[in-house]
Amino acid sequence: MTEPTLVQQRGHPRPSGSTLSDGAVMSLSSSGSEGLRITDLAKRYGSVVAVDGLDLAVPRGALIGFLGPNGSGKTTTMRAILGMASPDRGMITWAGSAIDDTARTRIGYMPQ
């Protein structure tokens, strides 16, 4: 098993890992087989910045959770991954290709 490495969100660097818009830590990356990769994800709702410059890599078979306060971008990130929200910027891939409905059916998501 490979050791996880941390990723950071642009504009909000923290040594403890990647951050969403108001500091929620959510990070896991590994050099294992490529699964989900998010690069420079950004989403705004009017003047509210929900996610800004998020980079995240999750290897195949990994189980992760997003933790953070209300309004930190957890749900927005998941909605973008699942195709329920269109990001303003960034790329979401699965196994090196743009994520599609086939890949999305393999993602388990339990909100709240």
Residue, then its C-alpha position, 0 to 999 in steps of 0.5 A: m500500500t502506498e503512503p498518502t500525500l497531501v494536496q493543496q488548494r490554490g490561494h489557501p495553502r495550509p501545511s495540513g492539506s488541501t482546503l475548501s473555501d473556508g478552511a475545511v481540510m480534505s486531502l488524500s492522494s496516492s501514487g497507486s492506480e489512478g482513480l478520481r483526479i480533480t484539478d483547479l476546481a472552482k465554483r461560485y454562486g453569485s458572490v459566494v466562492a464555494v470552491d476555489g482552485l481545488d486539486l485532489a487525487v484519490p486512487r482507485g478503491a480508496l474510501i474518503g470523507f469530506l469534513g468541514p463546516n457548513g459552507s466550506g464546499k464539500t457538497t459543491t465538490m461532490r455535486a461537480i463530481l457527480g455532474m449535478a453542478s457545473p464547475d466554473r473552472g477546472m477538470i474532473t477525470w476518472a482513470g485519466s479520462a474526463i469523468d462520464d456517466t459510466a464512471r459516475t455510476r461507480i461512485g457511492y455518495m451519501p450526503q449528510 
